[in-house]
Amino acid sequence: MELAYSDGFECPHCHTRLDVTTGGRSLAAWAGLAAGWVVWRLTRNAGGPLGDVLPELYSILAFGIVSPIVLAFTAGLQLAPVTPVVDVAAASSHGASHGGGHH
């Protein structure tokens, strides 16, 4: 479930934070856009009461299906950049020592 809310994950063996490479994301995005365009071109002349809406819906669905599949097969992993740790206790005591406000 962690992957749904982040750009990476933690290796279960060495507990190192891993991230998907930018090239894999770009390739997946372009493949999804291409699939969406092809589906839109194939369905743009659809008739009926929903003829103007369905090609866009189908192209969005095609993008949403093709992009993760391409990403799953082409993504490379790299070490994630280390995020700096902020010490909350030090930051809150700083304001109290100056009388609660900035100069």
N, C-alpha and C positions, 0 to 999 in steps of 0.2 A: 504494500500500500504506500510505502514511502516514495516510490518512483512517481506516483500520480501527483505529488505535491512538490517535487523538487527537480533539479536538473541532473542529479546524480544519485549515487547510492554508496553504501559502505560495503567493502569486500567482506564476506562472511569468514574468510580464513585469517587475513592479516589486519582487518578492521581499518584499512586505509580508505579514505574518501576518494571515490572515482567519479569522473564526469565524462559525458559524451563529447567527442571532438566536434569542433565547429564544422568541419568538412562533411561529416555524416549528417548533421542537421540541415546543412544547406542542400545537400543532394536530396534528402527526403522531402524538403519543402518544394524544391523545383520539380521533383517527380510528382508530388501531389498536385501542384499547380497545372502541370502538363496533363495529368489525368482528368482534372476538373475541366480544363479547356476542351479536351477531346470529347468528354461526355456532354458538355454544353453544345458543342458543334453538332453532335449526333442527334440531340433532342431539341434543338432550338426551333424547329418548325412543327412542334407538336401542336395539335389542334385541341379544341374543347375548351371548357370554361377555365381550366387551370393551365392552359397552354403557355401563358406568359410566366408562370411561377415554377412549374415543374423542372424546366431545364436548369434553373438556378439551384433548386433544391438537390437535384441529382448531381450537379457539379460539386456542391458543398459536401455531399455524402461521399463522392468519389475521392475528394481531397482528404477527407477524414479517414477513409479506409486505406488509401494507397500510401500516404505519408508515414504512418506508424509501421506498416509492413516493410517499406523500403528502409526505414530507420533501423528496424530490428535486424535486417540482413546486412546492412552496410556500416553500421555505427562502430567506431573505434573508441576504446576507453583510454583515458589519460588520468593522471593524478589531478585531483581537483585543487585549485588554489586554496591556500590556507587563509581563512578569514580571521582578522584580528579579534582578540577577546577584549571586551570592554569591561573594566572593573566598575560596577555600578556603585559599590560602597564608596569608592574614592571620589566619584563624580558627585554624589549627594553630599558628602562632607565638605567638598570644596565650596559650595554655595553657602553653607552654614557658617564657615569661618569668615566670610566677607559680609556678614550682616544680612544675608538672604538675597542680595541683589548685586547687579554688576555696576561698575563705576561709570 
